Amino acid sequence: DALEVCRTFPELAAAGELRLRLDTHGGRYVEGLDMAACYAVLEKHKPKAVRQYRSETELKWLVGTGVSAAAIFHLRDSLDAADFHKVQIIASSGFGPEKCKIMASAGAPIDVIGTGSFLPDAWAETYATADIVAYDGNIRVKTGREFLLRNGFAEASAKKNA
């Protein structure tokens, strides 16, 4: 239970250092919701989200079972009602570009997206590397990968692993 986790770690929750992952199976609603309650949640937060044409898939992402926009708003409401305003929400389960767009259009209060097993149709749209960026605390990358040194990532990695 999300609220029990927050009550167990109140200092982390108050400091904004606690994140909860919402990853409900697509075969059921989040505890406390059903179809009618999902519509009521969206009506409260973003009424226009369901008052426009939506495909069946888009409606499922908004008010259906699993990790829907309504489920995310419901979790945020529950956290806020218990004074856990700084706890962050990680939304995970079937998130690809289209689901992300629908969540953004609904204004779902998501702090982090967990993409899990998402793979794009075009492999060129991805970039992942397991390059080493620091050796014994010394920042170094192989030639051609200097861009990995941007934004302090290598420094953070070097400090963490020193």
Number of C-alpha atoms within 10 A of each C-alpha: 7 14 14 9 13 21 13 11 13 16 12 15 20 15 12 14 13 18 18 18 15 22 16 18 13 16 9 13 20 23 11 10 19 17 13 9 15 24 19 16 20 23 15 11 15 19 14 11 21 16 9 8 9 13 9 10 11 18 16 19 24 27 26 25 21 23 25 30 31 35 30 22 23 23 21 21 16 15 19 13 10 12 13 21 16 17 22 20 21 17 26 19 21 20 19 16 12 13 19 18 13 19 22 13 13 20 15 23 20 19 12 14 16 16 15 11 10 12 11 11 8 7 8 7 8 9 6 5 7 5 10 13 20 19 13 9 16 14 16 16 17 10 7 7 12 11 9 17 15 9 9 10 11 20 16 14 17 18 13 9 10 11
